[in-house]
Amino acid sequence: MGETPNLYFTCNSSKSINESEALGNPPDTENAFGFSDVSRDDKVVRRSLLMIGDKSANPHCKSPYAFGLVLALNYLKEVKEINHQSLPDGKIKIGNLILPTFPIKSERVGGYQKFDAGTGGLQMLLNYRISKDRPTNSKQLDRIAKRITIENFTNLSRNPKNTKKIEESVKNRIVLIGVTDKEFAKNKLFQTPYQQEITPVWLHAQMISQLLSGVIDRRPFLRPWFGWENVAWIYAWSLVGGFIIWRFRSGINILLVTILKRSPISNRRYR
């Protein structure tokens, strides 16, 4: 394993394991690992944990970076020749882009109260990528990348065309190996804000996709509003509603103002 520089592994820094529980012979370098710990809000994954804050309880998981971040940074460096650097304020800069992570040691971030990024690590809002299933026109979170089943790797020597097809599919790409069947991984599913459950491998794919598309394609990141922005937003809508009621003073207009103030536009917390 140590002779394969582009092979990376996940580990859980929050779980301590005994030597008898360790599987196989892991690589000697900690750079081959990325932690798989996840931040949840009432069992829902809305944030992407990039760097760990607390000391790892697992001696085999000393990497300070998340698995998705490790893969994204190495891909950008090796394939796109885009380097990264850690800034003095704790943020990460990739190329000329600074990731919109939560402030370090902040008690309040957007809708989060008493939030401390210092103990929870460096985090950012997770902007899920959605694909539409053409037959049903339904939105899917686990169809954002091409899948290759293990059956495609059987009897490759007897099918040269299949070998070439697989090589073309994975060339200069990040390849994740994991379980995609929800029934098989039913005890390890993650709940998303879209009322869909996904397996760990698809969650890592979402995190990696957000980083790559944000850096390469300039896909917008989500970032929380800070205190003054929330106050300004509420104050502005209060002025609009007060003016409409004062100017027209009718039951229909009051009802309209009430509907507007309860709409997603007026209650917007993230952008």
Buried (B, 14 or more C-beta within 10 A) or exposed (E): EEEEEEEBBBBBBBEEBEEEEEEEEBBEEBBBBBBBBBBEEEEEBBBBBBBBBEEBEBEBBBBBBBBBBBBBBBBBEEEBEBEBEEEEEBBBEBBEBEBBBBBBEBEBBBEBEEBBBBEBBBBBBBBBBEEEEEEEEEEBBBBBBEEEEEEBEEEEEEEEEBBEEBEEEEEEEBEBEBEBEBEEBEEBBBBBEEEBBBBBBBBBBBBBBBBBBBBBEEBEBBBBBEEEEBEEBEEEBEEBBEEBBEEEEEEEBBEBBEEBBEEEEBEEEEE
